[in-house]
């Protein structure tokens, strides 16, 4: 994941935000 974020600095914020939302919804 780190490599993906490092390689895609521009897309990282949006992607991380989306992943974070899904992660939060998945967890209780």
ABEGO torsion letter per residue (X at the ends): XAAAAAABAAAAAAAAAAAAAAAAAABX
